[in-house]
Amino acid sequence: MSQIPEVAEHLGNILETVTLEAYPEIKKIKEAMLTCGALNSLMSGSGPTVFGIFDDEEKAKACYEAFRNGEYRPLARQVYLTAPWQQRK
């Protein structure tokens, strides 16, 4: 059984409390990822990277496309999709 949902639920970044207010586009990116079906979305470190955790490969691919070529394209300049964890082993 995958522990991805449990791990995603417990992610956090204390710097977001300050950064999201100063840079609302980060909040928009996080919200877009959640709308796409991410279990969680988080700013990495002090930014500017934002990532989403997905437990469904098709939702992750659709989100990637929405950021790369679709409705969320104006929110991000660089978009990456990594291989599913199971394929990395």
Gaussian input, Z-matrix of N, CA and C with variables (Angstrom, degrees):
# hf/3-21g

backbone

0 1
 N
 C     1     B1
 C     2     B2     1     A1
 N     3     B3     2     A2     1     D1
 C     4     B4     3     A3     2     D2
 C     5     B5     4     A4     3     D3
 N     6     B6     5     A5     4     D4
 C     7     B7     6     A6     5     D5
 C     8     B8     7     A7     6     D6
 N     9     B9     8     A8     7     D7
 C    10    B10     9     A9     8     D8
 C    11    B11    10    A10     9     D9
 N    12    B12    11    A11    10    D10
 C    13    B13    12    A12    11    D11
 C    14    B14    13    A13    12    D12
 N    15    B15    14    A14    13    D13
 C    16    B16    15    A15    14    D14
 C    17    B17    16    A16    15    D15
 N    18    B18    17    A17    16    D16
 C    19    B19    18    A18    17    D17
 C    20    B20    19    A19    18    D18
 N    21    B21    20    A20    19    D19
 C    22    B22    21    A21    20    D20
 C    23    B23    22    A22    21    D21
 N    24    B24    23    A23    22    D22
 C    25    B25    24    A24    23    D23
 C    26    B26    25    A25    24    D24
 N    27    B27    26    A26    25    D25
 C    28    B28    27    A27    26    D26
 C    29    B29    28    A28    27    D27
 N    30    B30    29    A29    28    D28
 C    31    B31    30    A30    29    D29
 C    32    B32    31    A31    30    D30
 N    33    B33    32    A32    31    D31
 C    34    B34    33    A33    32    D32
 C    35    B35    34    A34    33    D33
 N    36    B36    35    A35    34    D34
 C    37    B37    36    A36    35    D35
 C    38    B38    37    A37    36    D36
 N    39    B39    38    A38    37    D37
 C    40    B40    39    A39    38    D38
 C    41    B41    40    A40    39    D39
 N    42    B42    41    A41    40    D40
 C    43    B43    42    A42    41    D41
 C    44    B44    43    A43    42    D42
 N    45    B45    44    A44    43    D43
 C    46    B46    45    A45    44    D44
 C    47    B47    46    A46    45    D45
 N    48    B48    47    A47    46    D46
 C    49    B49    48    A48    47    D47
 C    50    B50    49    A49    48    D48
 N    51    B51    50    A50    49    D49
 C    52    B52    51    A51    50    D50
 C    53    B53    52    A52    51    D51
 N    54    B54    53    A53    52    D52
 C    55    B55    54    A54    53    D53
 C    56    B56    55    A55    54    D54
 N    57    B57    56    A56    55    D55
 C    58    B58    57    A57    56    D56
 C    59    B59    58    A58    57    D57
 N    60    B60    59    A59    58    D58
 C    61    B61    60    A60    59    D59
 C    62    B62    61    A61    60    D60
 N    63    B63    62    A62    61    D61
 C    64    B64    63    A63    62    D62
 C    65    B65    64    A64    63    D63
 N    66    B66    65    A65    64    D64
 C    67    B67    66    A66    65    D65
 C    68    B68    67    A67    66    D66
 N    69    B69    68    A68    67    D67
 C    70    B70    69    A69    68    D68
 C    71    B71    70    A70    69    D69
 N    72    B72    71    A71    70    D70
 C    73    B73    72    A72    71    D71
 C    74    B74    73    A73    72    D72
 N    75    B75    74    A74    73    D73
 C    76    B76    75    A75    74    D74
 C    77    B77    76    A76    75    D75
 N    78    B78    77    A77    76    D76
 C    79    B79    78    A78    77    D77
 C    80    B80    79    A79    78    D78
 N    81    B81    80    A80    79    D79
 C    82    B82    81    A81    80    D80
 C    83    B83    82    A82    81    D81
 N    84    B84    83    A83    82    D82
 C    85    B85    84    A84    83    D83
 C    86    B86    85    A85    84    D84
 N    87    B87    86    A86    85    D85
 C    88    B88    87    A87    86    D86
 C    89    B89    88    A88    87    D87
 N    90    B90    89    A89    88    D88
 C    91    B91    90    A90    89    D89
 C    92    B92    91    A91    90    D90
 N    93    B93    92    A92    91    D91
 C    94    B94    93    A93    92    D92
 C    95    B95    94    A94    93    D93
 N    96    B96    95    A95    94    D94
 C    97    B97    96    A96    95    D95
 C    98    B98    97    A97    96    D96
 N    99    B99    98    A98    97    D97
 C   100   B100    99    A99    98    D98
 C   101   B101   100   A100    99    D99
 N   102   B102   101   A101   100   D100
 C   103   B103   102   A102   101   D101
 C   104   B104   103   A103   102   D102
 N   105   B105   104   A104   103   D103
 C   106   B106   105   A105   104   D104
 C   107   B107   106   A106   105   D105
 N   108   B108   107   A107   106   D106
 C   109   B109   108   A108   107   D107
 C   110   B110   109   A109   108   D108
 N   111   B111   110   A110   109   D109
 C   112   B112   111   A111   110   D110
 C   113   B113   112   A112   111   D111
 N   114   B114   113   A113   112   D112
 C   115   B115   114   A114   113   D113
 C   116   B116   115   A115   114   D114
 N   117   B117   116   A116   115   D115
 C   118   B118   117   A117   116   D116
 C   119   B119   118   A118   117   D117
 N   120   B120   119   A119   118   D118
 C   121   B121   120   A120   119   D119
 C   122   B122   121   A121   120   D120
 N   123   B123   122   A122   121   D121
 C   124   B124   123   A123   122   D122
 C   125   B125   124   A124   123   D123
 N   126   B126   125   A125   124   D124
 C   127   B127   126   A126   125   D125
 C   128   B128   127   A127   126   D126
 N   129   B129   128   A128   127   D127
 C   130   B130   129   A129   128   D128
 C   131   B131   130   A130   129   D129
 N   132   B132   131   A131   130   D130
 C   133   B133   132   A132   131   D131
 C   134   B134   133   A133   132   D132
 N   135   B135   134   A134   133   D133
 C   136   B136   135   A135   134   D134
 C   137   B137   136   A136   135   D135
 N   138   B138   137   A137   136   D136
 C   139   B139   138   A138   137   D137
 C   140   B140   139   A139   138   D138
 N   141   B141   140   A140   139   D139
 C   142   B142   141   A141   140   D140
 C   143   B143   142   A142   141   D141
 N   144   B144   143   A143   142   D142
 C   145   B145   144   A144   143   D143
 C   146   B146   145   A145   144   D144
 N   147   B147   146   A146   145   D145
 C   148   B148   147   A147   146   D146
 C   149   B149   148   A148   147   D147
 N   150   B150   149   A149   148   D148
 C   151   B151   150   A150   149   D149
 C   152   B152   151   A151   150   D150
 N   153   B153   152   A152   151   D151
 C   154   B154   153   A153   152   D152
 C   155   B155   154   A154   153   D153
 N   156   B156   155   A155   154   D154
 C   157   B157   156   A156   155   D155
 C   158   B158   157   A157   156   D156
 N   159   B159   158   A158   157   D157
 C   160   B160   159   A159   158   D158
 C   161   B161   160   A160   159   D159
 N   162   B162   161   A161   160   D160
 C   163   B163   162   A162   161   D161
 C   164   B164   163   A163   162   D162
 N   165   B165   164   A164   163   D163
 C   166   B166   165   A165   164   D164
 C   167   B167   166   A166   165   D165
 N   168   B168   167   A167   166   D166
 C   169   B169   168   A168   167   D167
 C   170   B170   169   A169   168   D168
 N   171   B171   170   A170   169   D169
 C   172   B172   171   A171   170   D170
 C   173   B173   172   A172   171   D171
 N   174   B174   173   A173   172   D172
 C   175   B175   174   A174   173   D173
 C   176   B176   175   A175   174   D174
 N   177   B177   176   A176   175   D175
 C   178   B178   177   A177   176   D176
 C   179   B179   178   A178   177   D177
 N   180   B180   179   A179   178   D178
 C   181   B181   180   A180   179   D179
 C   182   B182   181   A181   180   D180
 N   183   B183   182   A182   181   D181
 C   184   B184   183   A183   182   D182
 C   185   B185   184   A184   183   D183
 N   186   B186   185   A185   184   D184
 C   187   B187   186   A186   185   D185
 C   188   B188   187   A187   186   D186
 N   189   B189   188   A188   187   D187
 C   190   B190   189   A189   188   D188
 C   191   B191   190   A190   189   D189
 N   192   B192   191   A191   190   D190
 C   193   B193   192   A192   191   D191
 C   194   B194   193   A193   192   D192
 N   195   B195   194   A194   193   D193
 C   196   B196   195   A195   194   D194
 C   197   B197   196   A196   195   D195
 N   198   B198   197   A197   196   D196
 C   199   B199   198   A198   197   D197
 C   200   B200   199   A199   198   D198
 N   201   B201   200   A200   199   D199
 C   202   B202   201   A201   200   D200
 C   203   B203   202   A202   201   D201
 N   204   B204   203   A203   202   D202
 C   205   B205   204   A204   203   D203
 C   206   B206   205   A205   204   D204
 N   207   B207   206   A206   205   D205
 C   208   B208   207   A207   206   D206
 C   209   B209   208   A208   207   D207
 N   210   B210   209   A209   208   D208
 C   211   B211   210   A210   209   D209
 C   212   B212   211   A211   210   D210
 N   213   B213   212   A212   211   D211
 C   214   B214   213   A213   212   D212
 C   215   B215   214   A214   213   D213
 N   216   B216   215   A215   214   D214
 C   217   B217   216   A216   215   D215
 C   218   B218   217   A217   216   D216
 N   219   B219   218   A218   217   D217
 C   220   B220   219   A219   218   D218
 C   221   B221   220   A220   219   D219
 N   222   B222   221   A221   220   D220
 C   223   B223   222   A222   221   D221
 C   224   B224   223   A223   222   D222
 N   225   B225   224   A224   223   D223
 C   226   B226   225   A225   224   D224
 C   227   B227   226   A226   225   D225
 N   228   B228   227   A227   226   D226
 C   229   B229   228   A228   227   D227
 C   230   B230   229   A229   228   D228
 N   231   B231   230   A230   229   D229
 C   232   B232   231   A231   230   D230
 C   233   B233   232   A232   231   D231
 N   234   B234   233   A233   232   D232
 C   235   B235   234   A234   233   D233
 C   236   B236   235   A235   234   D234
 N   237   B237   236   A236   235   D235
 C   238   B238   237   A237   236   D236
 C   239   B239   238   A238   237   D237
 N   240   B240   239   A239   238   D238
 C   241   B241   240   A240   239   D239
 C   242   B242   241   A241   240   D240
 N   243   B243   242   A242   241   D241
 C   244   B244   243   A243   242   D242
 C   245   B245   244   A244   243   D243
 N   246   B246   245   A245   244   D244
 C   247   B247   246   A246   245   D245
 C   248   B248   247   A247   246   D246
 N   249   B249   248   A248   247   D247
 C   250   B250   249   A249   248   D248
 C   251   B251   250   A250   249   D249
 N   252   B252   251   A251   250   D250
 C   253   B253   252   A252   251   D251
 C   254   B254   253   A253   252   D252
 N   255   B255   254   A254   253   D253
 C   256   B256   255   A255   254   D254
 C   257   B257   256   A256   255   D255
 N   258   B258   257   A257   256   D256
 C   259   B259   258   A258   257   D257
 C   260   B260   259   A259   258   D258
 N   261   B261   260   A260   259   D259
 C   262   B262   261   A261   260   D260
 C   263   B263   262   A262   261   D261
 N   264   B264   263   A263   262   D262
 C   265   B265   264   A264   263   D263
 C   266   B266   265   A265   264   D264

   B1=1.4572
   B2=1.5282
   B3=1.2870
   B4=1.4610
   B5=1.5163
   B6=1.3073
   B7=1.4624
   B8=1.5270
   B9=1.3163
   B10=1.4574
   B11=1.5274
   B12=1.3444
   B13=1.4688
   B14=1.5262
   B15=1.3159
   B16=1.4667
   B17=1.5252
   B18=1.3141
   B19=1.4578
   B20=1.5277
   B21=1.3279
   B22=1.4643
   B23=1.5222
   B24=1.3173
   B25=1.4590
   B26=1.5303
   B27=1.3133
   B28=1.4665
   B29=1.5236
   B30=1.3234
   B31=1.4638
   B32=1.5230
   B33=1.3162
   B34=1.4503
   B35=1.5184
   B36=1.3175
   B37=1.4603
   B38=1.5250
   B39=1.3071
   B40=1.4580
   B41=1.5286
   B42=1.3170
   B43=1.4655
   B44=1.5297
   B45=1.3244
   B46=1.4636
   B47=1.5217
   B48=1.3148
   B49=1.4642
   B50=1.5217
   B51=1.3122
   B52=1.4631
   B53=1.5281
   B54=1.3042
   B55=1.4591
   B56=1.5314
   B57=1.3244
   B58=1.4637
   B59=1.5245
   B60=1.3135
   B61=1.4579
   B62=1.5279
   B63=1.3157
   B64=1.4659
   B65=1.5302
   B66=1.3219
   B67=1.4677
   B68=1.5300
   B69=1.3240
   B70=1.4657
   B71=1.5321
   B72=1.3258
   B73=1.4669
   B74=1.5268
   B75=1.3253
   B76=1.4658
   B77=1.5247
   B78=1.3246
   B79=1.4620
   B80=1.5278
   B81=1.3204
   B82=1.4637
   B83=1.5270
   B84=1.3217
   B85=1.4657
   B86=1.5222
   B87=1.3258
   B88=1.4682
   B89=1.5281
   B90=1.3156
   B91=1.4625
   B92=1.5249
   B93=1.3269
   B94=1.4631
   B95=1.5235
   B96=1.3196
   B97=1.4696
   B98=1.5203
   B99=1.3219
   B100=1.4635
   B101=1.5319
   B102=1.3178
   B103=1.4630
   B104=1.5253
   B105=1.3195
   B106=1.4721
   B107=1.5222
   B108=1.3210
   B109=1.4566
   B110=1.5084
   B111=1.3318
   B112=1.4650
   B113=1.5276
   B114=1.3125
   B115=1.4634
   B116=1.5273
   B117=1.3227
   B118=1.4539
   B119=1.5252
   B120=1.3049
   B121=1.4582
   B122=1.5114
   B123=1.3201
   B124=1.4509
   B125=1.5170
   B126=1.3025
   B127=1.4578
   B128=1.5283
   B129=1.2986
   B130=1.4578
   B131=1.5230
   B132=1.3031
   B133=1.4599
   B134=1.5073
   B135=1.3235
   B136=1.4594
   B137=1.5316
   B138=1.3165
   B139=1.4605
   B140=1.5147
   B141=1.2755
   B142=1.4575
   B143=1.5227
   B144=1.3193
   B145=1.4552
   B146=1.5232
   B147=1.3254
   B148=1.4604
   B149=1.5200
   B150=1.3376
   B151=1.4571
   B152=1.5204
   B153=1.3181
   B154=1.4574
   B155=1.5148
   B156=1.3304
   B157=1.4577
   B158=1.5325
   B159=1.3143
   B160=1.4583
   B161=1.5218
   B162=1.3267
   B163=1.4635
   B164=1.5286
   B165=1.3338
   B166=1.4576
   B167=1.5320
   B168=1.3157
   B169=1.4659
   B170=1.5302
   B171=1.3248
   B172=1.4631
   B173=1.5272
   B174=1.3267
   B175=1.4670
   B176=1.5260
   B177=1.3191
   B178=1.4675
   B179=1.5258
   B180=1.3286
   B181=1.4659
   B182=1.5241
   B183=1.3233
   B184=1.4699
   B185=1.5274
   B186=1.3179
   B187=1.4626
   B188=1.5210
   B189=1.3101
   B190=1.4616
   B191=1.5311
   B192=1.3180
   B193=1.4688
   B194=1.5293
   B195=1.3288
   B196=1.4656
   B197=1.5280
   B198=1.3393
   B199=1.4702
   B200=1.5260
   B201=1.2978
   B202=1.4681
   B203=1.5325
   B204=1.3412
   B205=1.4640
   B206=1.5207
   B207=1.3160
   B208=1.4558
   B209=1.5136
   B210=1.3122
   B211=1.4585
   B212=1.5302
   B213=1.3162
   B214=1.4689
   B215=1.5292
   B216=1.3082
   B217=1.4672
   B218=1.5358
   B219=1.3362
   B220=1.4734
   B221=1.5358
   B222=1.3323
   B223=1.4630
   B224=1.5244
   B225=1.3156
   B226=1.4650
   B227=1.5196
   B228=1.3160
   B229=1.4621
   B230=1.5156
   B231=1.3170
   B232=1.4627
   B233=1.5197
   B234=1.3288
   B235=1.4588
   B236=1.5153
   B237=1.3302
   B238=1.4633
   B239=1.5177
   B240=1.3110
   B241=1.4531
   B242=1.5149
   B243=1.3083
   B244=1.4634
   B245=1.5225
   B246=1.3125
   B247=1.4578
   B248=1.5249
   B249=1.3275
   B250=1.4569
   B251=1.5305
   B252=1.3035
   B253=1.4665
   B254=1.5319
   B255=1.3256
   B256=1.4607
   B257=1.5163
   B258=1.3141
   B259=1.4402
   B260=1.5313
   B261=1.3189
   B262=1.4554
   B263=1.5174
   B264=1.2966
   B265=1.4728
   B266=1.5019
   A1=109.47
   A2=116.55
   A3=122.26
   A4=111.77
   A5=116.32
   A6=121.71
   A7=110.93
   A8=117.02
   A9=121.10
   A10=112.25
   A11=120.44
   A12=118.81
   A13=113.27
   A14=117.51
   A15=120.62
   A16=111.32
   A17=117.32
   A18=121.25
   A19=110.08
   A20=116.71
   A21=121.05
   A22=111.54
   A23=117.02
   A24=121.97
   A25=112.33
   A26=117.20
   A27=121.18
   A28=114.35
   A29=117.64
   A30=120.73
   A31=110.81
   A32=116.31
   A33=120.49
   A34=111.15
   A35=115.61
   A36=121.75
   A37=107.34
   A38=117.27
   A39=122.53
   A40=112.34
   A41=117.84
   A42=120.44
   A43=112.63
   A44=116.75
   A45=119.19
   A46=111.66
   A47=118.31
   A48=120.97
   A49=111.55
   A50=116.91
   A51=121.81
   A52=110.60
   A53=116.28
   A54=121.87
   A55=113.06
   A56=117.80
   A57=119.98
   A58=112.10
   A59=116.69
   A60=120.15
   A61=110.96
   A62=116.27
   A63=120.84
   A64=112.50
   A65=116.96
   A66=122.45
   A67=109.47
   A68=118.04
   A69=120.92
   A70=114.34
   A71=117.40
   A72=118.78
   A73=111.26
   A74=117.36
   A75=119.99
   A76=109.66
   A77=116.15
   A78=120.29
   A79=110.47
   A80=117.64
   A81=121.67
   A82=111.10
   A83=117.38
   A84=121.04
   A85=109.93
   A86=116.77
   A87=120.71
   A88=110.47
   A89=116.99
   A90=121.10
   A91=111.59
   A92=116.80
   A93=120.60
   A94=110.69
   A95=117.18
   A96=120.05
   A97=111.11
   A98=116.58
   A99=119.80
   A100=110.61
   A101=116.83
   A102=121.00
   A103=110.57
   A104=116.99
   A105=122.16
   A106=112.48
   A107=117.32
   A108=119.60
   A109=115.68
   A110=117.57
   A111=119.40
   A112=109.59
   A113=117.04
   A114=121.61
   A115=110.39
   A116=115.03
   A117=121.98
   A118=107.29
   A119=115.11
   A120=121.56
   A121=106.61
   A122=116.17
   A123=120.28
   A124=110.74
   A125=115.27
   A126=120.98
   A127=106.47
   A128=116.69
   A129=121.37
   A130=110.08
   A131=116.11
   A132=120.57
   A133=111.47
   A134=116.52
   A135=120.71
   A136=110.80
   A137=117.01
   A138=122.01
   A139=109.81
   A140=118.80
   A141=130.36
   A142=114.08
   A143=118.65
   A144=121.34
   A145=111.31
   A146=115.58
   A147=122.77
   A148=106.40
   A149=116.94
   A150=119.91
   A151=110.28
   A152=114.79
   A153=121.59
   A154=109.64
   A155=115.85
   A156=122.78
   A157=107.11
   A158=116.31
   A159=122.13
   A160=109.50
   A161=116.33
   A162=120.13
   A163=110.90
   A164=115.55
   A165=121.72
   A166=108.16
   A167=115.69
   A168=120.82
   A169=112.40
   A170=116.99
   A171=120.05
   A172=111.51
   A173=117.47
   A174=120.56
   A175=110.40
   A176=116.84
   A177=120.59
   A178=110.58
   A179=116.63
   A180=120.29
   A181=111.34
   A182=116.90
   A183=120.68
   A184=110.54
   A185=117.07
   A186=120.98
   A187=110.13
   A188=116.39
   A189=121.14
   A190=110.25
   A191=116.10
   A192=120.52
   A193=111.58
   A194=117.00
   A195=120.40
   A196=111.26
   A197=116.60
   A198=120.66
   A199=111.31
   A200=116.57
   A201=120.77
   A202=112.03
   A203=116.28
   A204=119.83
   A205=114.33
   A206=118.12
   A207=120.21
   A208=114.75
   A209=114.64
   A210=121.66
   A211=114.49
   A212=117.78
   A213=119.75
   A214=112.96
   A215=117.05
   A216=121.02
   A217=113.41
   A218=119.14
   A219=118.86
   A220=114.19
   A221=117.60
   A222=120.19
   A223=114.23
   A224=117.97
   A225=119.75
   A226=111.45
   A227=116.40
   A228=121.17
   A229=112.45
   A230=116.40
   A231=120.70
   A232=108.02
   A233=116.07
   A234=121.49
   A235=108.31
   A236=116.11
   A237=121.12
   A238=109.47
   A239=116.13
   A240=123.19
   A241=106.72
   A242=116.69
   A243=119.64
   A244=109.77
   A245=116.03
   A246=121.62
   A247=109.83
   A248=117.25
   A249=119.71
   A250=111.47
   A251=115.44
   A252=121.59
   A253=111.98
   A254=117.06
   A255=120.10
   A256=112.08
   A257=119.17
   A258=122.33
   A259=112.05
   A260=117.84
   A261=121.46
   A262=112.60
   A263=118.02
   A264=121.88
   A265=111.44
   D1=137.41
   D2=-177.94
   D3=-73.36
   D4=138.77
   D5=175.97
   D6=-99.22
   D7=6.81
   D8=-177.37
   D9=-57.35
   D10=-47.95
   D11=179.98
   D12=-59.90
   D13=-40.42
   D14=179.88
   D15=-66.58
   D16=-42.29
   D17=177.85
   D18=-64.17
   D19=-46.78
   D20=-179.08
   D21=-59.43
   D22=-36.72
   D23=-178.91
   D24=-64.84
   D25=-27.48
   D26=-174.75
   D27=-100.46
   D28=6.80
   D29=178.94
   D30=-75.26
   D31=147.56
   D32=176.15
   D33=-163.81
   D34=159.33
   D35=177.65
   D36=-144.29
   D37=109.17
   D38=-175.93
   D39=-61.10
   D40=-27.17
   D41=179.32
   D42=-67.36
   D43=-20.22
   D44=177.74
   D45=-61.71
   D46=-29.49
   D47=-178.20
   D48=-59.81
   D49=-29.96
   D50=178.64
   D51=-95.86
   D52=-44.47
   D53=-171.91
   D54=-67.26
   D55=-39.89
   D56=-177.33
   D57=-62.69
   D58=-32.59
   D59=177.63
   D60=-72.55
   D61=-40.39
   D62=-178.35
   D63=-76.41
   D64=-29.55
   D65=-177.17
   D66=-130.32
   D67=80.49
   D68=-175.68
   D69=-61.35
   D70=-18.71
   D71=178.16
   D72=-64.93
   D73=-29.26
   D74=177.18
   D75=-65.64
   D76=-42.68
   D77=177.12
   D78=-61.35
   D79=-39.93
   D80=178.75
   D81=-63.25
   D82=-40.58
   D83=178.61
   D84=-64.77
   D85=-45.40
   D86=178.98
   D87=-60.27
   D88=-45.55
   D89=179.78
   D90=-63.26
   D91=-39.15
   D92=178.43
   D93=-63.33
   D94=-42.15
   D95=179.06
   D96=-63.55
   D97=-41.08
   D98=177.68
   D99=-64.93
   D100=-39.21
   D101=176.67
   D102=-61.72
   D103=-35.13
   D104=178.72
   D105=-72.96
   D106=-12.00
   D107=179.02
   D108=112.12
   D109=9.53
   D110=176.28
   D111=-63.87
   D112=142.54
   D113=175.93
   D114=-70.20
   D115=-31.15
   D116=177.04
   D117=-161.59
   D118=158.08
   D119=176.29
   D120=-139.47
   D121=140.38
   D122=-171.57
   D123=-146.85
   D124=146.16
   D125=171.10
   D126=-78.06
   D127=135.69
   D128=-179.40
   D129=-88.60
   D130=122.04
   D131=179.28
   D132=57.91
   D133=-129.91
   D134=178.92
   D135=-96.01
   D136=13.41
   D137=178.36
   D138=93.03
   D139=178.73
   D140=4.01
   D141=-91.04
   D142=9.66
   D143=-177.68
   D144=-80.48
   D145=137.30
   D146=174.34
   D147=-126.48
   D148=136.66
   D149=-179.66
   D150=-131.93
   D151=159.63
   D152=176.69
   D153=-122.71
   D154=147.73
   D155=176.63
   D156=-107.92
   D157=122.47
   D158=-179.09
   D159=-119.42
   D160=146.25
   D161=172.83
   D162=-110.54
   D163=8.13
   D164=179.39
   D165=-131.38
   D166=116.51
   D167=-175.39
   D168=-61.61
   D169=-38.52
   D170=-179.21
   D171=-66.86
   D172=-39.35
   D173=176.52
   D174=-64.50
   D175=-39.81
   D176=178.74
   D177=-63.38
   D178=-43.59
   D179=178.99
   D180=-64.79
   D181=-41.05
   D182=179.24
   D183=-65.29
   D184=-38.63
   D185=177.86
   D186=-65.98
   D187=-43.69
   D188=176.40
   D189=-54.91
   D190=-47.75
   D191=-179.61
   D192=-64.59
   D193=-37.49
   D194=179.40
   D195=-64.80
   D196=-34.58
   D197=177.01
   D198=-81.26
   D199=-35.12
   D200=-175.56
   D201=-76.92
   D202=-45.27
   D203=-172.57
   D204=-134.13
   D205=-1.06
   D206=-172.30
   D207=-113.78
   D208=-146.22
   D209=-171.87
   D210=-62.91
   D211=-25.74
   D212=-178.68
   D213=-96.19
   D214=5.51
   D215=-178.24
   D216=-53.57
   D217=-39.84
   D218=-179.72
   D219=-64.63
   D220=-14.31
   D221=-176.22
   D222=-84.32
   D223=-23.31
   D224=-172.36
   D225=-135.93
   D226=140.59
   D227=178.42
   D228=-91.83
   D229=-34.53
   D230=178.65
   D231=-127.10
   D232=133.32
   D233=-176.97
   D234=-132.83
   D235=132.89
   D236=-179.53
   D237=-131.19
   D238=148.02
   D239=175.15
   D240=-125.47
   D241=119.42
   D242=179.79
   D243=-91.59
   D244=162.64
   D245=178.08
   D246=-69.47
   D247=147.90
   D248=175.93
   D249=-56.38
   D250=146.36
   D251=-177.16
   D252=-53.44
   D253=-41.69
   D254=-178.78
   D255=-60.78
   D256=-29.35
   D257=-179.14
   D258=-82.45
   D259=-9.85
   D260=-178.36
   D261=-86.99
   D262=-15.54
   D263=-175.66
   D264=-79.07

